[in-house]
């Protein structure tokens, strides 16, 4: 029995959905621990694309129990739409009674708050994630378990709605929200989702006690973590190993393996410093070939070379036991490939560790090590054969971080994977 956690080691969009789906083959439970429908995972099975925003990636396997943990914020309408789209192509689902609900006023507020920032906009998806987590921290949030009781719904709305209406008024956002209208919406969610709501922490721990393999699925990436990300260009939750334990309701000591997922290059959505960003034809090529457009927003992602300075911080606070390297196929057939091994501050002072200051980071330029490219014609996934140049590239990453590479992904499909 093992408890394995999947962690995005970069700014998100690393391919965690595919890795989770792949590892779920040997798991009994897949539990998602944080974020909301601001995240997006694309999984390809038998040539068919499945785009998930809220459901755990394990939902596509009928013999697996999928869990939405207490650390997730849930938009019930989005969840119901995803469930309807899947139909019978899914396994069992349970939702933590402690998971907070994204209410209609949260989504309205998200747009108003983001617009008010002007040039300092964070790049939020506008799905109400931040305002929902804000209400959670302010202790006026509404949880999935609350909608099971009429009196509790009213009590929660009486505390939450006045403050949120005042904020909507502040931003000049017109609405017709009332306690009565929201009460009816909550009752509708209860009718549709009530059978899924349970004590998810108890459920996951019972599976662990039964010696079942459990997979904890993180959303987004370490470098938009609320604590260690490029603040303030961060999310409202913690996509780290610690966040995975807390958001799924298990003790950190129960986690056996931590798989850090990283692309063979680097992407970012939204604002903030990006030392290895490629604003040239190479960056355009990577974006086009890798289809680097947001699963949730459709926005083009900024692209650059792999950054080991970032990954060192990710490993330091998450404790990776292995790495999964994705999208290596995108770099095939290039003359040369680069990896950032350090920074130079103001093109002078050596910087070995990722700084917390954005102004400091913006003054950093990358120091690169260049590698020979490889030909896609020399790859045979079925036999686990990769070119020597690719092996050199991978070995350098592994030795630099002192973490073994357990999975190499050479395409979006389940069968386009090499396990070492």
C-alpha positions as CSV (number, residue, x, y, z in Angstrom):
1,X,0.0,0.0,0.0
2,X,1.2,3.5,-0.9
3,X,-0.1,7.0,-0.6
4,X,1.3,9.0,-3.6
5,X,1.0,12.7,-4.1
6,X,1.2,14.4,-7.5
7,X,2.6,17.9,-7.3
8,X,3.0,20.4,-10.1
9,X,6.6,21.6,-9.8
10,X,6.4,24.8,-12.0
11,X,3.6,27.4,-12.6
12,X,1.0,24.8,-13.3
13,X,0.0,23.2,-16.6
14,X,2.7,20.6,-16.2
15,X,0.6,17.6,-17.4
16,X,-0.5,16.4,-14.0
17,X,-3.8,15.2,-15.3
18,X,-2.1,12.6,-17.6
19,X,0.3,11.5,-14.9
20,X,-2.5,11.1,-12.4
21,X,-4.6,9.2,-14.8
22,X,-1.6,6.9,-15.6
23,X,-0.8,6.2,-12.0
24,X,-4.4,5.8,-11.1
25,X,-4.3,2.4,-12.8
26,X,-2.8,0.9,-9.6
27,X,-4.9,3.0,-7.2
28,X,-8.1,2.4,-5.4
29,X,-8.8,6.1,-4.6
30,X,-7.9,9.4,-6.3
31,X,-8.4,12.5,-4.2
32,X,-8.1,16.1,-5.3
33,X,-6.9,18.3,-2.5
34,X,-7.1,22.0,-3.5
35,X,-8.0,24.6,-6.1
36,X,-11.3,24.7,-8.1
37,X,-12.4,25.0,-11.7
38,X,-9.7,27.5,-12.3
39,X,-7.5,24.5,-13.0
40,X,-7.8,22.3,-16.1
41,X,-6.6,18.9,-17.0
42,X,-6.6,17.4,-20.4
43,X,-6.5,13.6,-20.6
44,X,-6.4,11.6,-23.9
45,X,-7.8,8.0,-23.9
46,X,-7.9,6.1,-27.1
47,X,-7.6,9.3,-29.1
48,X,-10.5,11.0,-27.3
49,X,-9.8,14.2,-25.3
50,X,-11.4,14.7,-21.9
51,X,-11.1,18.2,-20.4
52,X,-11.7,18.2,-16.7
53,X,-11.7,21.4,-14.5
54,X,-13.1,20.2,-11.2
55,X,-13.4,16.5,-11.2
56,X,-10.3,14.4,-10.2
57,X,-8.5,12.8,-13.1
58,X,-9.2,9.3,-11.7
59,X,-12.9,9.8,-12.5
60,X,-12.3,8.4,-16.0
61,X,-11.6,4.9,-14.5
62,X,-14.8,3.1,-13.5
63,X,-13.1,0.9,-10.8
64,X,-11.7,3.9,-8.9
65,X,-13.3,6.0,-6.2
66,X,-12.7,9.8,-6.9
67,X,-12.8,12.2,-4.0
68,X,-13.1,16.0,-4.0
69,X,-11.3,17.0,-0.8
70,X,-12.0,19.6,1.8
71,X,-9.3,21.9,0.4
72,X,-11.2,22.3,-2.9
73,X,-13.6,25.1,-3.6
74,X,-16.6,23.7,-5.6
75,X,-18.8,25.3,-8.2
76,X,-21.7,22.9,-8.1
77,X,-23.0,24.0,-11.6
78,X,-19.6,23.3,-13.1
79,X,-19.4,20.0,-11.3
80,X,-22.8,18.9,-12.6
81,X,-22.0,19.9,-16.1
82,X,-18.8,17.8,-16.0
83,X,-20.7,14.8,-14.6
84,X,-23.3,15.1,-17.3
85,X,-20.7,15.3,-20.0
86,X,-19.1,12.1,-18.8
87,X,-22.4,10.2,-18.4
88,X,-21.6,6.6,-17.6
89,X,-17.9,7.0,-18.5
90,X,-16.9,7.4,-14.9
91,X,-16.2,5.8,-11.5
92,X,-17.7,6.6,-8.1
93,X,-17.5,10.2,-6.8
94,X,-17.6,11.6,-3.2
95,X,-17.4,15.3,-2.1
96,X,-16.1,16.4,1.2
97,X,-18.8,18.0,3.4
98,X,-16.1,20.5,4.4
99,X,-15.4,21.7,0.9
100,X,-16.5,25.3,0.4
101,X,-18.9,26.4,-2.3
102,X,-18.3,29.0,-5.0
103,X,-21.5,31.1,-4.7
104,X,-22.9,33.2,-7.6
105,X,-21.6,36.4,-5.9
106,X,-18.0,35.0,-5.8
107,X,-17.8,34.8,-9.6
108,X,-19.3,38.3,-9.9
109,X,-16.8,39.7,-7.4
110,X,-13.8,38.0,-9.1
111,X,-14.2,40.0,-12.2
112,X,-14.7,43.3,-10.4
113,X,-11.7,42.8,-8.1
114,X,-9.5,41.9,-11.0
115,X,-10.5,44.8,-13.1
116,X,-9.9,47.2,-10.2
117,X,-6.2,46.2,-10.1
118,X,-5.5,47.8,-13.5
119,X,-1.9,47.2,-14.6
120,X,-1.4,45.0,-11.5
121,X,-3.9,42.4,-12.6
122,X,-3.0,38.9,-11.4
123,X,-4.5,37.0,-14.3
124,X,-7.2,35.3,-12.5
125,X,-9.5,33.0,-14.4
126,X,-12.5,34.9,-13.1
127,X,-14.2,31.8,-11.8
128,X,-14.7,33.1,-8.2
129,X,-11.9,31.0,-6.7
130,X,-10.2,33.9,-4.8
131,X,-13.4,35.4,-3.3
132,X,-14.5,32.0,-2.2
133,X,-11.2,31.3,-0.4
134,X,-11.4,34.8,1.0
135,X,-14.8,34.1,2.6
136,X,-13.4,30.8,3.9
137,X,-10.6,32.7,5.7
138,X,-13.1,35.3,6.9
139,X,-15.3,32.5,8.4
140,X,-18.4,33.3,6.4
141,X,-18.1,30.7,3.8
142,X,-20.7,28.1,2.9
143,X,-19.7,24.4,2.8
144,X,-21.1,21.5,0.9
145,X,-22.3,20.0,4.2
146,X,-24.3,23.2,5.0
147,X,-26.6,22.7,2.1
148,X,-27.9,19.5,3.6
149,X,-29.9,21.5,6.2
150,X,-32.4,24.3,5.4
151,X,-31.8,26.2,8.6
152,X,-28.0,26.0,8.1
153,X,-28.3,27.4,4.6
154,X,-30.3,30.4,5.8
155,X,-27.9,31.0,8.7
156,X,-24.9,31.0,6.5
157,X,-26.5,33.2,3.9
158,X,-27.5,35.8,6.5
159,X,-23.8,36.1,7.5
160,X,-22.2,35.9,4.0
161,X,-24.6,37.8,1.7
162,X,-24.5,41.3,3.3
163,X,-20.7,41.6,3.1
164,X,-20.6,40.3,-0.5
165,X,-23.4,42.6,-1.6
166,X,-21.5,45.5,-0.1
167,X,-18.5,44.5,-2.1
168,X,-20.5,44.1,-5.3
169,X,-21.9,47.6,-4.7
170,X,-18.4,49.0,-4.1
171,X,-17.3,47.7,-7.5
172,X,-20.5,48.9,-9.2
173,X,-21.7,45.4,-10.1
174,X,-25.4,45.1,-10.4
175,X,-27.1,41.9,-9.3
176,X,-30.4,40.5,-8.2
177,X,-29.1,38.2,-5.5
178,X,-31.3,37.7,-2.4
179,X,-31.3,35.2,0.4
180,X,-34.5,33.6,-1.0
181,X,-33.0,33.2,-4.5
182,X,-29.8,31.8,-3.2
183,X,-31.7,29.5,-0.8
184,X,-33.5,27.9,-3.8
185,X,-30.2,27.5,-5.7
186,X,-28.7,25.7,-2.7
187,X,-31.7,23.4,-2.4
188,X,-31.3,22.5,-6.1
189,X,-27.7,21.6,-5.6
190,X,-28.6,19.4,-2.6
191,X,-31.1,17.5,-4.8
192,X,-28.5,16.9,-7.5
193,X,-25.3,16.4,-5.4
194,X,-26.5,15.4,-1.9
195,X,-25.8,11.7,-2.4
196,X,-22.1,12.5,-3.1
197,X,-21.5,14.5,0.0
198,X,-19.7,12.8,2.9
199,X,-16.9,13.0,5.4
200,X,-14.1,12.6,2.8
201,X,-11.3,12.6,5.3
202,X,-12.8,9.6,7.1
203,X,-13.4,7.9,3.7
204,X,-9.8,8.4,2.5
205,X,-8.3,7.3,5.8
206,X,-10.4,4.2,5.9
207,X,-9.0,3.2,2.5
208,X,-5.5,3.8,3.8
209,X,-6.2,1.7,6.8
210,X,-7.4,-1.0,4.4
211,X,-4.0,-0.9,2.7
212,X,-5.5,0.4,-0.5
213,X,-3.3,2.5,-2.8
214,X,-4.3,6.2,-2.6
215,X,-3.4,8.9,-5.1
216,X,-3.6,12.6,-4.1
217,X,-4.0,14.9,-7.0
218,X,-2.8,18.5,-6.8
219,X,-3.9,21.3,-9.1
220,X,-1.8,24.2,-10.4
221,X,1.9,24.4,-9.3
222,X,4.3,25.2,-6.5
223,X,5.2,28.5,-7.9
224,X,1.7,29.9,-7.6
225,X,1.4,28.6,-4.1
226,X,0.0,31.3,-1.7
227,X,3.1,30.9,0.6
228,X,6.0,30.2,-1.8
229,X,4.8,31.3,-5.2
230,X,5.7,34.5,-7.0
231,X,3.4,36.6,-4.7
232,X,1.1,38.3,-5.5
233,X,0.8,36.5,-8.8
234,X,-0.4,33.4,-7.0
235,X,-3.4,31.3,-6.4
236,X,-5.4,31.2,-3.1
237,X,-4.5,27.7,-2.0
238,X,-1.4,25.6,-1.5
239,X,-0.4,23.2,-4.4
240,X,2.4,21.6,-2.2
241,X,2.8,18.3,-0.4
242,X,1.7,19.9,2.8
243,X,-1.4,21.3,1.0
244,X,-2.2,17.9,-0.4
245,X,-2.3,16.3,3.0
246,X,-4.3,19.1,4.6
247,X,-6.7,19.4,1.7
248,X,-7.5,15.7,1.5
249,X,-7.8,15.2,5.3
250,X,-4.8,12.9,6.0
251,X,-1.7,13.2,8.2
252,X,1.4,14.3,6.3
253,X,3.2,11.2,7.7
254,X,0.9,9.0,5.7
255,X,2.4,10.2,2.4
256,X,4.9,7.7,1.0
257,X,5.8,9.0,-2.4
258,X,5.8,12.6,-3.9
259,X,5.9,12.8,-7.7
260,X,7.0,16.2,-8.9
261,X,5.6,16.8,-12.4
262,X,7.5,19.2,-14.7
263,X,7.5,19.9,-18.4
264,X,10.8,19.5,-20.3
265,X,10.4,23.3,-20.8
266,X,8.5,26.0,-18.8
267,X,5.2,27.8,-19.3
268,X,3.3,30.5,-17.4
269,X,-0.1,32.0,-17.7
270,X,-0.7,35.6,-16.6
271,X,1.6,38.2,-15.2
272,X,4.8,38.1,-13.3
273,X,8.6,37.7,-13.9
274,X,9.7,34.8,-16.1
275,X,13.6,34.7,-16.3
276,X,13.8,32.1,-19.1
277,X,10.9,33.4,-21.2
278,X,11.5,33.0,-24.9
279,X,9.9,36.0,-26.8
280,X,11.1,34.8,-30.2
281,X,10.5,32.2,-32.8
282,X,11.6,29.4,-30.6
283,X,9.1,30.4,-27.9
284,X,6.4,30.6,-30.7
285,X,7.4,27.1,-32.0
286,X,7.1,25.6,-28.5
287,X,3.7,27.2,-27.9
288,X,2.3,26.1,-31.3
289,X,3.7,22.6,-31.2
290,X,2.9,22.0,-27.6
291,X,-0.6,23.6,-27.9
292,X,0.2,25.8,-25.0
293,X,-3.2,27.4,-24.5
294,X,-5.1,27.3,-21.1
295,X,-7.5,24.4,-20.7
296,X,-9.8,26.6,-18.7
297,X,-9.3,30.1,-20.3
298,X,-7.9,29.3,-23.7
299,X,-5.2,32.0,-23.1
300,X,-1.8,31.5,-24.8
301,X,0.8,30.5,-22.3
302,X,4.2,32.2,-22.1
303,X,7.0,29.7,-23.0
304,X,10.6,29.4,-22.0
305,X,13.4,27.0,-21.2
306,X,13.4,24.6,-18.2
307,X,14.5,26.4,-15.0
308,X,16.4,24.3,-12.4
309,X,16.4,27.2,-9.9
310,X,12.7,27.0,-9.7
311,X,12.7,23.3,-9.4
312,X,15.2,23.4,-6.6
313,X,12.8,25.4,-4.5
314,X,9.9,23.1,-5.5
315,X,11.8,20.1,-4.3
316,X,13.0,21.8,-1.2
317,X,9.5,22.5,0.2
318,X,7.8,19.4,-1.3
319,X,10.3,16.7,-1.0
320,X,10.0,14.9,-4.3
321,X,10.8,11.2,-4.2
322,X,10.7,11.1,-8.0
323,X,10.1,13.3,-11.1
324,X,7.7,12.9,-14.0
325,X,9.0,14.7,-17.1
326,X,6.3,15.6,-19.6
327,X,6.1,16.9,-23.1
328,X,9.6,15.8,-24.1
329,X,8.2,15.1,-27.6
330,X,7.7,18.9,-28.1
331,X,11.5,19.4,-27.9
332,X,12.3,16.7,-30.4
333,X,13.9,17.7,-33.7
334,X,15.4,20.9,-32.4
335,X,19.1,21.6,-33.0
336,X,19.8,22.5,-29.4
337,X,18.0,22.7,-26.1
338,X,18.8,24.7,-23.0
339,X,18.4,24.4,-19.3
340,X,18.7,27.3,-16.8
341,X,21.2,26.3,-14.1
342,X,21.4,29.6,-12.3
343,X,20.8,33.4,-12.5
344,X,22.9,36.5,-12.7
345,X,21.6,39.5,-10.8
346,X,22.0,42.6,-12.9
347,X,24.2,40.5,-15.2
348,X,26.8,40.3,-12.4
349,X,26.1,38.6,-9.1
350,X,25.5,34.8,-9.1
351,X,22.1,33.7,-7.8
352,X,21.7,30.0,-7.0
353,X,18.3,30.1,-5.2
354,X,14.9,31.3,-6.3
355,X,14.3,34.7,-4.7
356,X,11.1,35.8,-2.9
357,X,11.2,39.4,-4.1
358,X,9.6,40.0,-7.5
359,X,11.7,43.1,-8.1
360,X,14.8,41.1,-7.4
361,X,13.6,38.3,-9.7
362,X,12.9,40.7,-12.5
363,X,16.5,41.8,-12.4
364,X,17.8,38.2,-12.8
365,X,18.9,36.8,-16.2
366,X,19.3,33.1,-16.8
367,X,22.6,31.2,-17.0
368,X,22.2,28.3,-19.5
369,X,23.7,24.9,-20.2
370,X,23.2,23.9,-23.8
371,X,22.4,20.3,-24.9
372,X,22.4,18.7,-28.3
373,X,18.9,18.1,-29.7
374,X,17.5,14.7,-30.7
375,X,15.5,13.2,-33.5
376,X,12.0,11.9,-33.0
377,X,12.8,9.1,-35.4
378,X,15.1,7.6,-32.8
379,X,12.3,7.1,-30.2
380,X,10.5,3.8,-29.7
381,X,8.1,4.1,-26.8
382,X,6.9,0.5,-27.0
383,X,10.5,-0.7,-26.4
384,X,11.4,2.2,-24.0
385,X,14.1,3.4,-26.4
386,X,15.1,7.0,-26.4
387,X,18.0,8.8,-28.1
388,X,21.3,9.2,-26.2
389,X,20.9,13.0,-26.4
390,X,17.6,12.8,-24.6
391,X,19.0,10.5,-22.0
392,X,21.8,13.0,-21.4
393,X,19.3,15.8,-21.0
394,X,17.2,13.8,-18.5
395,X,20.3,12.6,-16.5
396,X,21.4,16.2,-16.0
397,X,18.0,17.1,-14.6
398,X,18.0,14.1,-12.2
399,X,21.6,14.6,-11.0
400,X,21.2,18.4,-10.6
401,X,18.2,18.0,-8.3
402,X,19.3,14.6,-6.8
403,X,15.9,13.1,-7.6
404,X,15.3,10.1,-9.8
405,X,13.1,10.3,-12.9
406,X,10.3,7.7,-12.7
407,X,8.1,8.7,-15.6
408,X,8.9,10.2,-19.1
409,X,5.9,11.3,-21.1
410,X,6.3,11.6,-24.9
411,X,2.7,12.5,-25.8
412,X,-0.7,13.0,-24.3
413,X,-1.9,9.4,-24.6
414,X,-1.7,6.7,-21.8
415,X,0.5,4.6,-24.2
416,X,2.9,7.4,-24.9
417,X,4.7,6.9,-21.6
418,X,7.9,5.3,-20.4
419,X,8.3,4.2,-16.8
420,X,11.8,3.7,-15.3
